[in-house]
Amino acid sequence: MADFERLARIVIMRRAELGFSQEELARRMGAAESSVARVESGQYATDVQTLKRLARALRGRALIGIRTL
């Protein structure tokens, strides 16, 4: 599974747990509903700032790092 798809699944599941619509999540992020729809499609990359806003709106935090091989 690609990283974008994994992120999409996490966002969809967490949004459902919180009972948020895409519109509500977008409002909490200060973004357009289409931004949430793009992330949830699993087809688009998102920048770090958007990822942070998304995590905060979902009552979580974004973890970004590099793993050694």
N, CA, C and O atoms as CSV, one atom per row, in Angstrom:
chain,resi,resn,atom,element,x,y,z
A,1,MET,N,N,0.852,-1.176,0.000
A,1,MET,CA,C,0.000,0.000,0.000
A,1,MET,C,C,0.898,1.239,0.000
A,1,MET,O,O,1.848,1.320,0.779
A,2,ALA,N,N,0.602,2.185,-0.859
A,2,ALA,CA,C,1.371,3.424,-0.953
A,2,ALA,C,C,1.117,4.307,0.269
A,2,ALA,O,O,0.077,4.203,0.920
A,3,ASP,N,N,2.078,5.170,0.564
A,3,ASP,CA,C,1.952,6.067,1.718
A,3,ASP,C,C,0.707,6.938,1.638
A,3,ASP,O,O,0.049,7.166,2.653
A,4,PHE,N,N,0.373,7.430,0.444
A,4,PHE,CA,C,-0.807,8.290,0.293
A,4,PHE,C,C,-2.075,7.518,0.633
A,4,PHE,O,O,-2.993,8.053,1.256
A,5,GLU,N,N,-2.115,6.252,0.217
A,5,GLU,CA,C,-3.282,5.419,0.514
A,5,GLU,C,C,-3.375,5.122,2.009
A,5,GLU,O,O,-4.467,5.110,2.578
A,6,ARG,N,N,-2.246,4.885,2.629
A,6,ARG,CA,C,-2.214,4.624,4.071
A,6,ARG,C,C,-2.712,5.851,4.832
A,6,ARG,O,O,-3.520,5.724,5.753
A,7,LEU,N,N,-2.237,7.030,4.455
A,7,LEU,CA,C,-2.696,8.268,5.080
A,7,LEU,C,C,-4.198,8.436,4.881
A,7,LEU,O,O,-4.911,8.811,5.812
A,8,ALA,N,N,-4.677,8.162,3.685
A,8,ALA,CA,C,-6.111,8.292,3.398
A,8,ALA,C,C,-6.932,7.409,4.333
A,8,ALA,O,O,-7.934,7.855,4.891
A,9,ARG,N,N,-6.513,6.168,4.503
A,9,ARG,CA,C,-7.255,5.250,5.388
A,9,ARG,C,C,-7.265,5.739,6.832
A,9,ARG,O,O,-8.286,5.666,7.515
A,10,ILE,N,N,-6.128,6.234,7.286
A,10,ILE,CA,C,-6.038,6.746,8.657
A,10,ILE,C,C,-6.975,7.932,8.839
A,10,ILE,O,O,-7.705,8.002,9.827
A,11,VAL,N,N,-6.957,8.856,7.897
A,11,VAL,CA,C,-7.806,10.052,7.993
A,11,VAL,C,C,-9.279,9.663,7.977
A,11,VAL,O,O,-10.059,10.157,8.792
A,12,ILE,N,N,-9.660,8.792,7.070
A,12,ILE,CA,C,-11.063,8.373,6.962
A,12,ILE,C,C,-11.523,7.700,8.255
A,12,ILE,O,O,-12.601,8.001,8.768
A,13,MET,N,N,-10.697,6.787,8.779
A,13,MET,CA,C,-11.083,6.072,10.004
A,13,MET,C,C,-11.183,7.021,11.194
A,13,MET,O,O,-12.139,6.949,11.965
A,14,ARG,N,N,-10.209,7.903,11.346
A,14,ARG,CA,C,-10.222,8.820,12.491
A,14,ARG,C,C,-11.366,9.819,12.379
A,14,ARG,O,O,-12.014,10.140,13.375
A,15,ARG,N,N,-11.614,10.306,11.178
A,15,ARG,CA,C,-12.723,11.242,10.972
A,15,ARG,C,C,-14.040,10.578,11.352
A,15,ARG,O,O,-14.897,11.203,11.976
A,16,ALA,N,N,-14.200,9.312,10.978
A,16,ALA,CA,C,-15.418,8.565,11.324
A,16,ALA,C,C,-15.522,8.368,12.840
A,16,ALA,O,O,-16.602,8.512,13.413
A,17,GLU,N,N,-14.398,8.037,13.488
A,17,GLU,CA,C,-14.399,7.871,14.950
A,17,GLU,C,C,-14.873,9.134,15.657
A,17,GLU,O,O,-15.585,9.068,16.659
A,18,LEU,N,N,-14.472,10.281,15.124
A,18,LEU,CA,C,-14.831,11.564,15.730
A,18,LEU,C,C,-16.207,12.060,15.288
A,18,LEU,O,O,-16.727,13.032,15.834
A,19,GLY,N,N,-16.792,11.385,14.295
A,19,GLY,CA,C,-18.112,11.781,13.807
A,19,GLY,C,C,-18.092,13.052,12.978
A,19,GLY,O,O,-19.094,13.763,12.904
A,20,PHE,N,N,-16.949,13.347,12.350
A,20,PHE,CA,C,-16.820,14.548,11.529
A,20,PHE,C,C,-17.166,14.245,10.076
A,20,PHE,O,O,-16.819,13.184,9.557
A,21,SER,N,N,-17.838,15.160,9.437
A,21,SER,CA,C,-17.996,15.111,7.984
A,21,SER,C,C,-16.718,15.693,7.371
A,21,SER,O,O,-15.901,16.285,8.077
A,22,GLN,N,N,-16.551,15.523,6.070
A,22,GLN,CA,C,-15.417,16.161,5.405
A,22,GLN,C,C,-15.506,17.676,5.577
A,22,GLN,O,O,-14.493,18.349,5.767
A,23,GLU,N,N,-16.710,18.195,5.508
A,23,GLU,CA,C,-16.914,19.634,5.662
A,23,GLU,C,C,-16.470,20.106,7.049
A,23,GLU,O,O,-15.799,21.131,7.173
A,24,GLU,N,N,-16.842,19.363,8.083
A,24,GLU,CA,C,-16.463,19.729,9.453
A,24,GLU,C,C,-14.954,19.646,9.644
A,24,GLU,O,O,-14.355,20.531,10.255
A,25,LEU,N,N,-14.344,18.596,9.128
A,25,LEU,CA,C,-12.896,18.460,9.246
A,25,LEU,C,C,-12.198,19.618,8.545
A,25,LEU,O,O,-11.253,20.196,9.080
A,26,ALA,N,N,-12.660,19.952,7.363
A,26,ALA,CA,C,-12.075,21.071,6.618
A,26,ALA,C,C,-12.208,22.370,7.403
A,26,ALA,O,O,-11.265,23.159,7.458
A,27,ARG,N,N,-13.356,22.597,8.002
A,27,ARG,CA,C,-13.572,23.814,8.792
A,27,ARG,C,C,-12.579,23.866,9.955
A,27,ARG,O,O,-11.991,24.911,10.231
A,28,ARG,N,N,-12.400,22.738,10.627
A,28,ARG,CA,C,-11.480,22.686,11.762
A,28,ARG,C,C,-10.024,22.885,11.328
A,28,ARG,O,O,-9.197,23.351,12.111
A,29,MET,N,N,-9.722,22.532,10.088
A,29,MET,CA,C,-8.377,22.712,9.547
A,29,MET,C,C,-8.156,24.110,9.002
A,29,MET,O,O,-7.018,24.550,8.845
A,30,GLY,N,N,-9.255,24.813,8.712
A,30,GLY,CA,C,-9.133,26.096,8.030
A,30,GLY,C,C,-8.813,25.900,6.564
A,30,GLY,O,O,-8.045,26.661,5.976
A,31,ALA,N,N,-9.412,24.864,5.975
A,31,ALA,CA,C,-9.135,24.503,4.584
A,31,ALA,C,C,-10.442,24.271,3.841
A,31,ALA,O,O,-11.517,24.251,4.439
A,32,ALA,N,N,-10.334,24.099,2.548
A,32,ALA,CA,C,-11.500,23.786,1.720
A,32,ALA,C,C,-11.835,22.303,1.844
A,32,ALA,O,O,-10.953,21.469,2.048
A,33,GLU,N,N,-13.110,21.991,1.718
A,33,GLU,CA,C,-13.542,20.591,1.771
A,33,GLU,C,C,-12.843,19.765,0.698
A,33,GLU,O,O,-12.562,18.584,0.907
A,34,SER,N,N,-12.563,20.375,-0.440
A,34,SER,CA,C,-11.883,19.651,-1.521
A,34,SER,C,C,-10.487,19.194,-1.093
A,34,SER,O,O,-9.985,18.190,-1.599
A,35,SER,N,N,-9.859,19.917,-0.172
A,35,SER,CA,C,-8.544,19.500,0.340
A,35,SER,C,C,-8.649,18.186,1.096
A,35,SER,O,O,-7.810,17.300,0.938
A,36,VAL,N,N,-9.682,18.064,1.916
A,36,VAL,CA,C,-9.909,16.823,2.662
A,36,VAL,C,C,-10.226,15.693,1.686
A,36,VAL,O,O,-9.707,14.586,1.826
A,37,ALA,N,N,-11.060,15.965,0.716
A,37,ALA,CA,C,-11.430,14.945,-0.272
A,37,ALA,C,C,-10.202,14.449,-1.030
A,37,ALA,O,O,-10.086,13.254,-1.303
A,38,ARG,N,N,-9.288,15.352,-1.371
A,38,ARG,CA,C,-8.067,14.950,-2.083
A,38,ARG,C,C,-7.210,14.030,-1.217
A,38,ARG,O,O,-6.720,13.005,-1.690
A,39,VAL,N,N,-7.029,14.395,0.044
A,39,VAL,CA,C,-6.233,13.545,0.942
A,39,VAL,C,C,-6.891,12.174,1.072
A,39,VAL,O,O,-6.214,11.148,0.999
A,40,GLU,N,N,-8.206,12.158,1.264
A,40,GLU,CA,C,-8.919,10.896,1.459
A,40,GLU,C,C,-8.987,10.044,0.195
A,40,GLU,O,O,-9.282,8.852,0.274
A,41,SER,N,N,-8.723,10.628,-0.954
A,41,SER,CA,C,-8.722,9.840,-2.191
A,41,SER,C,C,-7.493,8.938,-2.271
A,41,SER,O,O,-7.493,7.949,-3.005
A,42,GLY,N,N,-6.449,9.277,-1.518
A,42,GLY,CA,C,-5.230,8.478,-1.547
A,42,GLY,C,C,-4.402,8.672,-2.793
A,42,GLY,O,O,-3.474,7.904,-3.045
A,43,GLN,N,N,-4.718,9.683,-3.576
A,43,GLN,CA,C,-4.046,9.908,-4.850
A,43,GLN,C,C,-3.110,11.115,-4.851
A,43,GLN,O,O,-2.389,11.337,-5.824
A,44,TYR,N,N,-3.117,11.888,-3.782
A,44,TYR,CA,C,-2.379,13.148,-3.777
A,44,TYR,C,C,-1.460,13.259,-2.574
A,44,TYR,O,O,-1.784,12.806,-1.476
A,45,ALA,N,N,-0.307,13.871,-2.804
A,45,ALA,CA,C,0.616,14.185,-1.713
A,45,ALA,C,C,0.100,15.424,-1.002
A,45,ALA,O,O,-0.631,16.225,-1.585
A,46,THR,N,N,0.475,15.575,0.234
A,46,THR,CA,C,0.120,16.774,0.983
A,46,THR,C,C,1.388,17.345,1.590
A,46,THR,O,O,2.327,16.606,1.886
A,47,ASP,N,N,1.419,18.649,1.776
A,47,ASP,CA,C,2.620,19.252,2.354
A,47,ASP,C,C,2.604,19.101,3.876
A,47,ASP,O,O,1.586,18.742,4.469
A,48,VAL,N,N,3.733,19.377,4.481
A,48,VAL,CA,C,3.892,19.171,5.920
A,48,VAL,C,C,2.940,20.053,6.717
A,48,VAL,O,O,2.361,19.591,7.700
A,49,GLN,N,N,2.765,21.296,6.323
A,49,GLN,CA,C,1.875,22.196,7.065
A,49,GLN,C,C,0.432,21.695,7.036
A,49,GLN,O,O,-0.265,21.742,8.049
A,50,THR,N,N,-0.010,21.220,5.884
A,50,THR,CA,C,-1.367,20.677,5.782
A,50,THR,C,C,-1.494,19.424,6.634
A,50,THR,O,O,-2.512,19.219,7.296
A,51,LEU,N,N,-0.473,18.593,6.618
A,51,LEU,CA,C,-0.484,17.378,7.433
A,51,LEU,C,C,-0.589,17.722,8.918
A,51,LEU,O,O,-1.314,17.059,9.660
A,52,LYS,N,N,0.129,18.749,9.352
A,52,LYS,CA,C,0.057,19.172,10.757
A,52,LYS,C,C,-1.336,19.685,11.108
A,52,LYS,O,O,-1.875,19.342,12.160
A,53,ARG,N,N,-1.922,20.503,10.234
A,53,ARG,CA,C,-3.276,21.021,10.485
A,53,ARG,C,C,-4.288,19.884,10.512
A,53,ARG,O,O,-5.207,19.879,11.331
A,54,LEU,N,N,-4.115,18.931,9.620
A,54,LEU,CA,C,-4.994,17.768,9.559
A,54,LEU,C,C,-4.903,16.969,10.859
A,54,LEU,O,O,-5.925,16.590,11.431
A,55,ALA,N,N,-3.696,16.719,11.317
A,55,ALA,CA,C,-3.501,15.963,12.558
A,55,ALA,C,C,-4.131,16.681,13.746
A,55,ALA,O,O,-4.799,16.053,14.567
A,56,ARG,N,N,-3.923,17.992,13.844
A,56,ARG,CA,C,-4.517,18.758,14.947
A,56,ARG,C,C,-6.033,18.690,14.912
A,56,ARG,O,O,-6.675,18.510,15.946
A,57,ALA,N,N,-6.606,18.834,13.721
A,57,ALA,CA,C,-8.064,18.799,13.575
A,57,ALA,C,C,-8.626,17.430,13.949
A,57,ALA,O,O,-9.769,17.319,14.391
A,58,LEU,N,N,-7.810,16.385,13.767
A,58,LEU,CA,C,-8.230,15.025,14.114
A,58,LEU,C,C,-7.822,14.650,15.539
A,58,LEU,O,O,-7.886,13.485,15.930
A,59,ARG,N,N,-7.401,15.658,16.307
A,59,ARG,CA,C,-7.002,15.479,17.712
A,59,ARG,C,C,-5.840,14.497,17.847
A,59,ARG,O,O,-5.833,13.620,18.711
A,60,GLY,N,N,-4.872,14.676,16.972
A,60,GLY,CA,C,-3.674,13.845,16.993
A,60,GLY,C,C,-2.462,14.699,16.717
A,60,GLY,O,O,-2.499,15.917,16.891
A,61,ARG,N,N,-1.389,14.067,16.287
A,61,ARG,CA,C,-0.208,14.812,15.882
A,61,ARG,C,C,0.461,14.087,14.734
A,61,ARG,O,O,0.381,12.864,14.611
A,62,ALA,N,N,1.112,14.858,13.906
A,62,ALA,CA,C,1.812,14.302,12.754
A,62,ALA,C,C,3.216,13.895,13.183
A,62,ALA,O,O,3.916,14.660,13.846
A,63,LEU,N,N,3.616,12.712,12.811
A,63,LEU,CA,C,4.969,12.233,13.076
A,63,LEU,C,C,5.668,12.058,11.743
A,63,LEU,O,O,5.247,11.259,10.905
A,64,ILE,N,N,6.722,12.801,11.559
A,64,ILE,CA,C,7.453,12.755,10.296
A,64,ILE,C,C,8.904,12.449,10.629
A,64,ILE,O,O,9.499,13.101,11.487
A,65,GLY,N,N,9.468,11.469,9.961
A,65,GLY,CA,C,10.844,11.117,10.269
A,65,GLY,C,C,11.492,10.338,9.146
A,65,GLY,O,O,10.909,10.115,8.085
A,66,ILE,N,N,12.699,9.941,9.416
A,66,ILE,CA,C,13.462,9.139,8.465
A,66,ILE,C,C,13.928,7.890,9.194
A,66,ILE,O,O,14.517,7.972,10.272
A,67,ARG,N,N,13.665,6.751,8.608
A,67,ARG,CA,C,14.135,5.481,9.171
A,67,ARG,C,C,15.389,5.056,8.424
A,67,ARG,O,O,15.486,5.212,7.207
A,68,THR,N,N,16.329,4.527,9.155
A,68,THR,CA,C,17.514,4.000,8.492
A,68,THR,C,C,17.190,2.626,7.928
A,68,THR,O,O,16.357,1.895,8.465
A,69,LEU,N,N,17.850,2.297,6.857
A,69,LEU,CA,C,17.607,1.008,6.200
A,69,LEU,C,C,18.513,-0.064,6.745
A,69,LEU,O,O,18.445,-1.213,6.306
